[in-house]
Amino acid sequence: MATLKKDIQLPENLVKKILFKKHIDFINEYGKDENNFEYGMTDYLRVSGMYWGLTALELMKAQPVQSKDHIIAYIKQCQDPQSGGISACIGHDPHILHTLSAVQILAMYDKLDAIDCEGVVKYVQSLQQPDGSFSGDKWGEIDTRFSFCSVMTLTLLKKEDAVDLDKAVEFVQSWGLNGRPEKLPDVCYSWWVLASLAILGRLHWIDGEALKNFIFACQDTETGGFADRPGDVADPFHTVFGIAALSLLGQENVQKVNPTYCMPQHVIKRMGLNPEILS
């Protein structure tokens, strides 16, 4: 059955360039006031938010206002000594999403030795189910995105053989990839789709300039940052994926991003990782 195609109208006064200073200030100011209501309400994604912000800044060749030592110390406090997993915030339960984000941050800083890496490996092992799938945490929700996070975490630690990869692949292959008909365009999907095409060696399948214009239209020209679509409120999540998508599109003055890891390519190269890219 055919579905209706939904789309949006780009503004006539579209700014066709990336507003570097605005976005750098947006990221550095975001969450700066710990007494802010929004800060308290986003504890549940703190470590992942740090990854989004730090990666966006790195791709824009900018530095965070927080010191590297402060960030590393915070992550160390989020590691659970019993399970080895890492939580979104100090005192919260560990989860694979934030465990991966923490490992990505420390990999960028070349400071993986700051945490108990063997503990992380044991935590990921504990999440794999008999059918090869992975739960997100000890409470047992299973999703293919947790398979992605688990395998990527172990790959960054160079311990991917610590789990049953054959079972993991078998589980992922048994699930179809679902699209979302009638959904409006969204900046983060600029990344998901582009990254998939880049891995497949098929970036030429899309109109890069048209996609750039859509991403540019999602910039907040007043506060900085990117929103999911033009006119909506900007946030760090869509900001990092908007900038990463522009990197894949060859945007000038943005560092090269690795489509497999959504991390700066120079970090992946330094770690000696060679994710397969089809041609």
Backbone bond lengths (Angstrom), bond angles and torsions (degrees), N, CA, C in turn:
res aa  C-N    CA-C-N  psi(-1)  N-CA   C-N-CA  omega(-1)  CA-C   N-CA-C  phi
1 M - - - 1.459 - - 1.524 109.43 -
2 A 1.310 117.32 133.62 1.460 121.53 -179.79 1.521 110.67 -71.89
3 T 1.313 116.50 149.89 1.467 121.28 176.69 1.514 109.33 -120.04
4 L 1.321 115.82 151.98 1.452 120.83 178.14 1.521 110.25 -70.65
5 K 1.315 116.69 140.82 1.457 121.29 177.58 1.515 109.29 -90.12
6 K 1.318 116.27 123.92 1.457 120.81 177.66 1.519 109.39 -100.94
7 D 1.316 116.50 146.50 1.455 120.57 179.35 1.516 108.74 -152.50
8 I 1.323 116.46 176.72 1.454 121.95 178.50 1.517 109.24 -125.31
9 Q 1.315 116.30 164.21 1.455 122.30 178.42 1.523 109.09 -102.20
10 L 1.326 117.12 122.52 1.461 120.07 177.78 1.523 109.69 -75.69
11 P 1.337 117.72 144.58 1.471 120.55 -179.60 1.528 111.75 -65.87
12 E 1.326 116.11 149.55 1.466 120.55 -179.68 1.529 111.66 -67.99
13 N 1.338 116.49 -30.57 1.471 120.50 -178.60 1.530 111.71 -94.12
14 L 1.324 116.20 37.36 1.463 122.53 -177.10 1.529 111.65 -57.74
15 V 1.333 116.49 129.17 1.464 122.32 174.70 1.526 108.00 -85.25
16 K 1.328 117.26 111.67 1.461 121.14 -174.05 1.526 112.04 -95.39
17 K 1.307 116.06 52.17 1.457 121.89 174.52 1.519 107.70 -157.51
18 I 1.310 116.34 160.88 1.463 120.04 179.88 1.527 109.04 -88.28
19 L 1.311 115.90 129.86 1.467 122.16 -175.95 1.528 109.30 -88.75
20 F 1.320 116.28 76.66 1.461 121.89 -171.98 1.526 113.31 -52.25
21 K 1.317 117.59 -54.33 1.471 120.21 -175.13 1.522 111.31 -60.68
22 K 1.332 116.39 -41.11 1.466 120.44 179.26 1.528 110.60 -59.89
23 H 1.321 115.74 -45.40 1.466 119.58 -176.13 1.527 111.83 -72.01
24 I 1.322 116.67 -36.10 1.471 120.41 177.22 1.524 109.89 -64.20
25 D 1.328 116.49 -45.43 1.470 120.60 178.07 1.522 110.85 -64.25
26 F 1.339 116.70 -39.26 1.466 121.43 -179.86 1.523 110.61 -59.73
27 I 1.333 116.29 -48.04 1.467 120.44 -179.44 1.525 110.76 -65.03
28 N 1.314 116.85 -45.73 1.467 120.06 -176.29 1.524 112.89 -69.02
29 E 1.321 117.03 -27.00 1.463 119.97 178.72 1.524 111.97 -85.76
30 Y 1.340 116.24 -21.06 1.461 120.20 -174.54 1.532 110.27 -66.88
31 G 1.300 116.79 123.58 1.461 120.96 178.21 1.512 114.39 74.97
32 K 1.339 117.02 12.83 1.463 120.19 -177.88 1.524 111.61 -69.84
33 D 1.328 116.38 -34.94 1.463 121.70 -179.10 1.527 109.52 -91.57
34 E 1.320 116.75 103.17 1.466 120.74 -176.87 1.522 112.75 -71.01
35 N 1.328 117.20 -11.36 1.462 120.73 177.19 1.521 111.87 -91.47
36 N 1.336 116.08 -2.62 1.453 121.11 -179.86 1.529 110.21 -70.35
37 F 1.341 116.56 142.17 1.466 121.21 -179.42 1.528 110.94 -57.73
38 E 1.328 116.21 -44.54 1.462 120.35 -178.02 1.526 111.49 -62.08
39 Y 1.335 116.75 -35.85 1.462 120.55 178.99 1.530 109.93 -60.75
40 G 1.323 115.91 -46.63 1.456 119.99 -179.37 1.514 113.01 -66.02
41 M 1.333 116.27 -31.38 1.460 120.58 -177.57 1.531 112.90 -83.18
42 T 1.324 117.57 -4.22 1.472 119.77 -179.38 1.525 112.40 -114.92
43 D 1.326 116.82 20.86 1.466 120.48 175.13 1.524 111.28 -54.64
44 Y 1.335 115.65 -35.97 1.459 121.00 -172.25 1.535 113.28 -67.30
45 L 1.342 117.66 -9.12 1.466 119.51 177.73 1.530 112.20 -132.47
46 R 1.334 116.85 21.07 1.469 121.12 -172.38 1.541 113.55 -55.11
47 V 1.331 117.61 -53.08 1.467 119.74 -176.07 1.530 111.21 -66.09
48 S 1.327 117.32 -40.71 1.464 119.04 176.86 1.522 110.56 -64.81
49 G 1.334 116.54 -37.28 1.458 120.26 176.48 1.518 111.72 -61.67
50 M 1.329 116.18 -36.61 1.466 120.39 176.66 1.528 110.53 -63.66
51 Y 1.331 116.00 -41.50 1.476 119.78 177.62 1.526 110.82 -62.28
52 W 1.338 116.81 -45.47 1.474 119.43 179.92 1.523 110.40 -58.75
53 G 1.330 115.92 -48.30 1.456 120.36 -177.08 1.517 112.93 -66.20
54 L 1.337 116.72 -46.98 1.468 120.52 -177.90 1.525 111.91 -65.25
55 T 1.332 116.56 -37.53 1.462 119.68 178.63 1.522 110.74 -68.12
56 A 1.333 116.37 -42.10 1.468 120.12 177.67 1.526 110.31 -60.12
57 L 1.328 116.94 -44.91 1.466 120.69 179.52 1.525 111.26 -63.82
58 E 1.326 116.36 -42.19 1.467 120.16 -179.61 1.526 110.81 -62.54
59 L 1.335 116.36 -41.84 1.461 119.66 179.40 1.523 111.41 -66.02
60 M 1.336 116.51 -27.95 1.468 120.69 177.83 1.527 112.14 -91.76
61 K 1.345 116.37 8.28 1.468 122.70 178.87 1.528 111.36 59.46
62 A 1.325 116.04 40.58 1.466 121.53 -179.23 1.519 110.12 -122.05
63 Q 1.325 116.04 161.91 1.456 122.30 -178.81 1.528 110.91 -107.27
64 P 1.331 117.64 145.11 1.466 120.16 175.40 1.522 110.75 -75.02
65 V 1.340 116.05 155.55 1.466 119.13 178.33 1.524 110.31 -74.22
66 Q 1.337 117.00 -29.19 1.462 119.94 177.68 1.527 109.57 -76.75
67 S 1.310 116.22 144.05 1.458 120.10 -179.88 1.525 110.88 -73.09
68 K 1.318 115.32 152.80 1.458 121.25 177.53 1.533 110.51 -58.96
69 D 1.319 116.97 -41.16 1.467 121.12 -179.28 1.523 111.28 -61.88
70 H 1.341 116.24 -39.48 1.471 120.66 179.82 1.525 110.14 -64.42
71 I 1.320 116.57 -43.91 1.465 121.33 -178.58 1.527 110.63 -65.21
72 I 1.325 116.79 -44.63 1.467 120.80 179.96 1.527 110.86 -63.85
73 A 1.329 116.41 -42.31 1.469 120.58 179.46 1.524 110.77 -62.01
74 Y 1.331 116.66 -38.13 1.467 120.55 179.76 1.529 110.28 -64.99
75 I 1.323 116.37 -45.12 1.462 120.42 -179.78 1.527 110.57 -61.97
76 K 1.318 117.17 -41.30 1.467 120.83 179.28 1.522 111.02 -58.72
77 Q 1.333 116.32 -38.12 1.465 120.51 -179.96 1.522 112.01 -71.49
78 C 1.337 116.72 -17.76 1.462 120.54 -179.41 1.529 112.61 -88.34
79 Q 1.337 117.45 -7.88 1.465 119.26 179.31 1.516 110.28 -81.42
80 D 1.321 115.15 128.72 1.457 121.52 179.64 1.529 109.14 -81.66
81 P 1.331 118.52 119.99 1.471 120.33 -175.69 1.526 113.55 -66.19
82 Q 1.333 117.47 -24.85 1.462 119.78 -179.41 1.531 112.02 -78.56
83 S 1.337 116.18 -53.69 1.468 119.42 -175.12 1.522 112.97 -87.78
84 G 1.331 116.75 -26.94 1.462 120.49 -176.15 1.513 113.41 90.45
85 G 1.345 116.59 -12.24 1.463 120.45 179.84 1.518 111.97 -76.55
86 I 1.315 116.12 167.59 1.464 122.09 -177.47 1.521 109.32 -119.95
87 S 1.316 115.24 136.83 1.461 121.21 -176.93 1.515 111.47 -97.54
88 A 1.323 115.42 169.85 1.468 121.07 179.19 1.515 111.52 -71.30
89 C 1.317 115.98 -27.53 1.465 121.20 -174.11 1.527 108.19 -152.51
90 I 1.300 117.00 154.66 1.464 121.51 179.62 1.528 109.88 -57.45
91 G 1.329 116.19 127.04 1.455 120.79 178.66 1.513 114.66 92.22
92 H 1.338 118.14 -7.49 1.464 121.18 178.63 1.529 110.12 -88.63
93 D 1.334 115.83 168.03 1.463 120.31 177.14 1.527 110.08 -74.51
94 P 1.335 118.11 143.08 1.467 120.42 177.68 1.522 111.78 -67.50
95 H 1.312 116.24 152.89 1.466 122.77 179.91 1.520 107.88 -149.87
96 I 1.321 116.75 148.54 1.460 120.61 -177.20 1.526 112.04 -64.06
97 L 1.337 118.61 -32.14 1.466 120.67 179.56 1.523 110.88 -58.73
98 H 1.320 116.09 -47.21 1.462 120.69 -176.47 1.533 111.39 -81.03
99 T 1.323 115.91 -25.67 1.463 119.34 173.70 1.526 109.54 -62.78
100 L 1.336 116.21 -45.71 1.463 119.81 177.28 1.525 110.94 -62.60
101 S 1.327 117.67 -46.15 1.469 120.47 -179.03 1.525 110.99 -58.17
102 A 1.329 116.43 -42.07 1.468 120.50 179.59 1.525 111.02 -63.64
103 V 1.328 116.45 -43.70 1.464 120.63 179.49 1.531 110.23 -64.76
104 Q 1.328 117.32 -38.75 1.470 120.56 177.96 1.532 111.07 -62.65
105 I 1.327 116.37 -43.23 1.473 120.34 178.98 1.525 110.42 -61.95
106 L 1.328 116.26 -48.75 1.463 120.26 -177.95 1.526 111.42 -66.51
107 A 1.335 116.92 -31.91 1.467 119.98 176.17 1.526 110.20 -65.76
108 M 1.327 117.00 -40.58 1.467 120.14 177.74 1.522 110.84 -62.95
109 Y 1.327 115.63 -36.16 1.466 120.95 -179.40 1.528 113.06 -85.05
110 D 1.343 116.79 -4.25 1.470 121.51 -175.38 1.529 110.50 56.97
111 K 1.339 115.11 43.74 1.464 121.34 -176.81 1.531 111.42 -132.11
112 L 1.313 116.95 37.88 1.458 119.49 179.89 1.524 112.21 -62.31
113 D 1.327 116.61 -22.13 1.462 119.58 179.67 1.530 112.42 -74.77
114 A 1.334 117.13 -0.98 1.468 120.52 179.75 1.525 112.01 -75.52
115 I 1.336 117.00 -17.89 1.461 120.52 179.32 1.525 109.67 -119.80
116 D 1.327 115.49 171.27 1.456 121.52 176.53 1.527 107.45 -82.05
117 C 1.322 116.68 92.63 1.463 120.86 -176.23 1.527 112.03 -66.65
118 E 1.324 117.18 -35.78 1.463 119.53 177.29 1.522 110.29 -63.81
119 G 1.331 115.14 -34.98 1.459 119.50 176.27 1.518 111.24 -64.00
120 V 1.331 116.42 -40.07 1.464 120.93 177.77 1.525 110.01 -63.00
121 V 1.329 116.72 -43.82 1.461 121.04 179.72 1.528 110.31 -60.28
122 K 1.322 116.83 -45.38 1.470 120.48 179.27 1.526 110.91 -63.43
123 Y 1.334 116.14 -35.78 1.470 120.03 178.43 1.529 110.15 -63.78
124 V 1.319 116.86 -46.89 1.464 120.33 179.88 1.528 110.08 -62.92
125 Q 1.322 116.76 -41.07 1.466 120.24 177.66 1.526 110.97 -58.62
126 S 1.318 116.47 -38.60 1.469 120.93 -177.52 1.520 112.41 -68.34
127 L 1.332 116.75 -18.51 1.465 120.61 -177.39 1.523 112.93 -88.07
128 Q 1.350 117.54 -16.16 1.467 118.76 -178.12 1.522 110.50 -75.71
129 Q 1.329 115.06 135.30 1.456 122.92 -178.48 1.534 110.35 -96.45
130 P 1.336 117.56 164.35 1.469 120.49 -178.76 1.530 113.98 -56.37
131 D 1.350 117.34 -28.78 1.466 119.70 -179.16 1.527 112.68 -85.68
132 G 1.350 116.72 3.21 1.457 120.30 179.00 1.509 114.52 97.58
133 S 1.326 117.02 -14.00 1.464 120.98 179.98 1.527 110.39 -73.80
134 F 1.326 115.65 172.95 1.461 121.42 177.91 1.522 109.57 -128.90
135 S 1.322 115.25 138.76 1.462 119.28 171.32 1.525 107.70 -88.93
136 G 1.332 115.68 159.41 1.456 119.24 -178.31 1.513 113.13 -78.42
137 D 1.331 115.57 -27.93 1.463 121.36 179.95 1.519 108.43 -160.17
138 K 1.313 116.70 -170.67 1.469 119.90 -175.65 1.522 113.02 -68.81
139 W 1.347 116.46 -13.71 1.465 119.35 -178.35 1.521 112.11 -81.08
140 G 1.337 117.77 -13.86 1.459 119.92 164.77 1.510 120.14 99.57
141 E 1.348 121.14 4.21 1.466 119.58 176.88 1.525 108.99 -63.87
142 I 1.327 116.52 130.93 1.466 121.55 -178.02 1.523 109.44 -112.90
143 D 1.326 115.74 134.79 1.464 120.85 -178.29 1.523 107.40 -157.38
144 T 1.325 116.94 148.91 1.461 119.40 179.81 1.523 111.97 -64.71
145 R 1.334 117.58 -24.41 1.470 118.08 177.82 1.529 110.96 -65.72
146 F 1.323 116.73 -27.10 1.461 119.94 177.35 1.535 110.57 -73.94
147 S 1.331 116.44 -28.86 1.466 119.69 173.24 1.522 109.20 -63.22
148 F 1.337 115.80 -45.62 1.468 121.53 178.16 1.524 110.47 -58.00
149 C 1.333 116.52 -49.67 1.470 121.04 -177.26 1.524 111.61 -63.93
150 S 1.313 116.57 -40.79 1.466 120.63 -177.93 1.519 111.46 -65.80
151 V 1.331 115.69 -48.29 1.463 119.69 -178.72 1.525 110.63 -65.74
152 M 1.340 117.89 -40.28 1.461 120.12 179.69 1.525 111.01 -65.44
153 T 1.327 117.30 -40.36 1.466 120.72 177.97 1.520 110.61 -57.99
154 L 1.325 115.90 -48.54 1.466 120.01 -179.12 1.527 111.84 -67.08
155 T 1.330 116.94 -34.83 1.466 120.11 179.00 1.520 110.79 -64.49
156 L 1.335 116.79 -43.36 1.462 120.32 178.69 1.526 111.31 -63.54
157 L 1.336 116.04 -29.89 1.464 120.81 177.91 1.528 111.71 -89.20
158 K 1.352 115.44 -1.74 1.466 122.32 -178.55 1.527 111.18 58.68
159 K 1.343 114.54 42.45 1.463 121.79 -179.46 1.526 110.73 -132.53
160 E 1.338 116.64 31.05 1.465 119.13 -174.58 1.524 113.56 -62.07
161 D 1.331 117.15 -21.66 1.464 119.92 179.49 1.528 112.58 -78.97
162 A 1.328 116.63 2.42 1.468 120.05 -179.14 1.527 112.10 -74.42
163 V 1.332 117.33 -13.18 1.463 120.94 177.71 1.525 108.70 -121.41
164 D 1.324 115.78 171.46 1.461 120.78 179.42 1.527 108.15 -82.79
165 L 1.329 116.36 93.20 1.463 120.98 -176.92 1.524 112.10 -67.05
166 D 1.319 117.71 -35.57 1.465 120.09 179.46 1.523 110.53 -60.92
167 K 1.328 115.94 -44.24 1.463 120.46 177.85 1.528 110.98 -65.47
168 A 1.337 115.64 -39.48 1.467 120.24 -179.54 1.523 110.55 -62.75
169 V 1.329 116.46 -43.91 1.468 121.01 178.91 1.519 110.34 -65.39
170 E 1.316 116.58 -42.23 1.461 121.38 179.67 1.524 110.75 -59.31
171 F 1.327 116.41 -41.13 1.463 120.20 179.86 1.521 110.91 -66.20
172 V 1.326 117.39 -47.16 1.467 120.85 -177.71 1.520 110.79 -63.61
173 Q 1.331 116.84 -39.73 1.458 120.11 -179.31 1.520 112.15 -66.20
174 S 1.313 117.28 -21.78 1.458 119.91 -176.93 1.519 112.48 -83.22
175 W 1.324 117.14 -3.50 1.463 121.31 -178.74 1.517 109.62 -109.37
176 G 1.326 116.68 136.15 1.453 120.00 174.86 1.516 110.73 -78.82
177 L 1.327 115.61 156.17 1.461 120.01 176.53 1.518 108.23 -93.37
178 N 1.310 117.03 118.09 1.451 120.94 -175.22 1.519 112.66 -91.87
179 G 1.336 117.38 131.42 1.451 122.13 170.93 1.521 108.66 -85.86
180 R 1.327 116.79 -179.38 1.464 119.79 -179.78 1.525 108.55 -133.07
181 P 1.334 116.21 80.97 1.459 119.83 -178.83 1.530 111.72 -56.51
182 E 1.322 115.87 146.44 1.463 124.25 176.56 1.524 113.60 71.01
183 K 1.333 117.68 10.05 1.463 119.62 176.30 1.520 109.15 -86.82
184 L 1.331 116.51 138.17 1.456 121.09 177.55 1.529 110.83 -68.13
185 P 1.352 117.47 157.17 1.471 120.30 176.36 1.524 111.21 -56.48
186 D 1.325 116.70 148.99 1.462 122.19 -176.52 1.526 107.78 -145.48
187 V 1.338 116.73 133.84 1.464 120.98 -176.95 1.521 112.96 -55.36
188 C 1.334 118.08 -41.22 1.468 118.20 -176.64 1.523 111.18 -64.55
189 Y 1.346 116.90 -28.23 1.461 119.04 177.05 1.523 111.51 -74.44
190 S 1.336 116.50 -19.50 1.463 118.94 171.12 1.521 108.29 -58.78
191 W 1.341 115.64 -37.78 1.469 119.58 177.84 1.515 111.52 -74.25
192 W 1.341 117.30 -51.84 1.467 119.21 -174.58 1.524 110.87 -56.36
193 V 1.329 116.29 -45.64 1.465 119.85 -177.60 1.528 111.00 -71.63
194 L 1.329 116.53 -45.99 1.467 120.05 -179.91 1.525 111.53 -60.79
195 A 1.336 116.34 -44.68 1.464 120.04 -179.24 1.524 110.22 -60.64
196 S 1.329 116.20 -41.77 1.465 119.89 178.40 1.525 110.62 -62.53
197 L 1.341 116.41 -44.08 1.462 120.19 179.25 1.530 111.22 -65.68
198 A 1.345 116.38 -37.59 1.467 120.21 179.24 1.525 110.50 -63.95
199 I 1.321 116.46 -43.43 1.462 121.12 179.42 1.533 110.24 -62.84
200 L 1.339 115.57 -34.42 1.463 120.84 179.94 1.528 112.80 -85.55
201 G 1.349 116.64 -2.55 1.462 119.98 -178.08 1.512 112.80 68.98
202 R 1.341 116.67 35.44 1.464 120.84 -174.51 1.531 112.67 -129.77
203 L 1.319 117.96 33.75 1.468 120.37 179.02 1.528 111.93 -61.00
204 H 1.320 116.24 -25.87 1.469 120.23 -178.33 1.528 112.41 -70.85
205 W 1.311 117.52 -5.25 1.453 119.76 179.79 1.527 112.97 -74.51
206 I 1.323 117.58 -16.52 1.465 119.37 -177.56 1.530 110.29 -115.06
207 D 1.331 115.43 160.10 1.463 122.16 177.22 1.524 107.67 -83.23
208 G 1.328 116.18 96.90 1.457 120.92 -174.64 1.514 114.05 -60.45
209 E 1.326 117.74 -40.54 1.466 120.60 -178.57 1.521 111.28 -66.84
210 A 1.322 116.86 -40.01 1.463 120.26 178.71 1.527 110.30 -64.54
211 L 1.334 116.07 -40.60 1.462 119.54 179.30 1.525 110.67 -67.37
212 K 1.337 116.92 -39.15 1.462 120.32 176.17 1.522 110.74 -57.28
213 N 1.324 116.27 -45.17 1.462 120.12 -178.85 1.524 111.38 -61.57
214 F 1.347 116.33 -38.05 1.466 119.20 177.15 1.525 110.39 -63.88
215 I 1.329 116.77 -45.15 1.469 120.56 -179.23 1.525 110.42 -63.86
216 F 1.338 116.91 -43.92 1.467 120.26 177.71 1.528 110.92 -58.69
217 A 1.334 116.21 -37.91 1.467 120.61 -178.63 1.521 111.95 -66.37
218 C 1.330 116.86 -20.05 1.465 121.12 -179.03 1.523 112.47 -87.65
219 Q 1.338 117.18 -1.52 1.462 120.59 175.95 1.521 109.68 -71.64
220 D 1.314 116.72 142.90 1.462 120.63 170.12 1.522 106.59 -91.83
221 T 1.307 116.87 108.94 1.466 121.09 -174.64 1.521 112.81 -73.77
222 E 1.328 117.38 -10.05 1.466 120.57 178.81 1.520 111.68 -97.59
223 T 1.325 117.01 -52.04 1.468 120.61 -175.34 1.519 112.84 -94.18
224 G 1.354 117.32 -18.65 1.451 120.65 -169.94 1.515 110.05 85.08
225 G 1.312 116.61 171.10 1.456 120.82 -177.98 1.518 111.89 88.73
226 F 1.327 115.06 164.56 1.465 122.17 178.28 1.525 109.44 -115.92
227 A 1.319 116.06 144.76 1.463 122.53 174.44 1.527 108.81 -105.30
228 D 1.334 116.42 176.56 1.459 119.32 178.07 1.521 111.45 -66.74
229 R 1.339 116.37 -35.07 1.461 121.21 176.98 1.525 109.50 -152.94
230 P 1.323 118.93 165.13 1.471 121.40 -175.33 1.524 113.02 -54.57
231 G 1.338 115.15 133.69 1.457 120.46 175.80 1.508 114.90 91.50
232 D 1.340 118.04 -11.87 1.461 120.72 179.11 1.532 110.01 -88.29
233 V 1.330 116.02 173.42 1.464 121.34 -176.72 1.529 110.42 -78.81
234 A 1.329 115.95 131.80 1.468 121.29 179.83 1.524 111.39 -72.49
235 D 1.334 116.81 152.48 1.462 121.81 177.29 1.526 108.74 -152.61
236 P 1.341 117.99 161.43 1.475 121.01 -177.81 1.526 113.92 -61.93
237 F 1.333 117.58 -33.88 1.468 121.86 -178.57 1.525 110.37 -58.99
238 H 1.340 116.61 -54.23 1.459 119.70 -178.94 1.529 111.73 -72.60
239 T 1.334 116.92 -24.21 1.462 120.06 178.73 1.526 111.12 -66.44
240 V 1.335 117.10 -47.87 1.470 118.44 -178.72 1.524 111.21 -64.83
241 F 1.338 117.57 -40.79 1.460 118.70 -177.60 1.526 112.09 -75.62
242 G 1.333 117.14 -28.08 1.460 119.70 173.78 1.517 111.07 -65.86
243 I 1.330 116.34 -45.87 1.467 120.98 179.59 1.530 110.64 -67.13
244 A 1.329 116.80 -39.89 1.468 120.32 178.58 1.530 110.75 -63.30
245 A 1.332 116.87 -39.85 1.466 120.34 177.66 1.523 110.58 -63.91
246 L 1.333 116.74 -41.89 1.468 120.16 177.48 1.529 110.84 -62.43
247 S 1.329 116.22 -34.48 1.463 119.98 176.88 1.526 110.68 -62.27
248 L 1.339 116.39 -45.70 1.466 119.99 178.63 1.524 111.56 -62.56
249 L 1.331 116.17 -27.63 1.463 121.15 179.63 1.525 112.03 -86.06
250 G 1.342 116.69 4.96 1.458 120.58 175.91 1.508 114.88 79.61
251 Q 1.344 116.88 26.22 1.461 120.16 -179.40 1.530 111.41 -59.74
252 E 1.311 115.78 132.99 1.460 121.87 -179.35 1.526 111.36 -62.87
253 N 1.326 116.64 139.88 1.468 124.77 176.24 1.529 114.42 69.30
254 V 1.329 117.16 14.98 1.465 121.14 172.78 1.523 107.01 -111.60
255 Q 1.324 117.24 131.34 1.463 120.36 -178.85 1.524 111.07 -63.94
256 K 1.325 115.34 152.74 1.458 120.92 -179.83 1.522 109.93 -68.84
257 V 1.325 115.74 132.80 1.460 121.10 179.82 1.523 108.97 -105.67
258 N 1.323 116.84 147.89 1.456 120.75 174.99 1.527 108.45 -88.75
259 P 1.346 118.99 122.41 1.462 121.11 -174.86 1.521 114.46 -68.60
260 T 1.319 117.34 -23.38 1.463 119.82 179.96 1.522 111.76 -76.49
261 Y 1.320 116.48 -42.13 1.462 121.01 -173.52 1.525 114.25 -103.16
262 C 1.321 117.97 -11.78 1.471 122.35 -171.89 1.529 109.74 50.19
263 M 1.301 114.51 50.55 1.456 123.62 176.07 1.524 107.70 -136.66
264 P 1.340 117.91 156.86 1.467 119.51 178.89 1.531 111.22 -54.72
265 Q 1.320 116.67 136.62 1.462 121.51 -177.38 1.523 112.05 -59.95
266 H 1.340 117.58 -34.23 1.469 119.07 -178.24 1.530 111.51 -65.85
267 V 1.341 117.04 -28.17 1.466 120.52 176.94 1.529 109.82 -70.72
268 I 1.332 116.03 -45.28 1.465 120.71 179.69 1.529 110.35 -62.46
269 K 1.331 116.52 -39.65 1.468 121.01 178.40 1.520 110.72 -65.23
270 R 1.341 116.78 -43.35 1.466 120.76 -179.99 1.521 111.29 -60.91
271 M 1.344 116.58 -35.18 1.456 120.93 -178.14 1.525 112.72 -80.30
272 G 1.334 116.22 -5.16 1.457 119.47 178.68 1.512 114.05 73.84
273 L 1.339 117.24 23.69 1.462 121.37 179.53 1.524 109.40 -90.98
274 N 1.322 116.40 140.33 1.466 121.24 -178.65 1.524 110.35 -131.92
275 P 1.341 117.30 71.61 1.465 119.35 179.11 1.522 110.90 -61.81
276 E 1.307 115.65 142.80 1.462 120.55 -175.11 1.523 110.99 -73.40
277 I 1.320 116.24 128.61 1.456 123.12 174.64 1.523 106.80 -119.07
278 L 1.323 117.56 122.36 1.457 120.69 -178.11 1.521 110.48 -77.10
279 S 1.305 116.59 150.66 1.470 120.50 179.20 1.517 110.14 -123.18
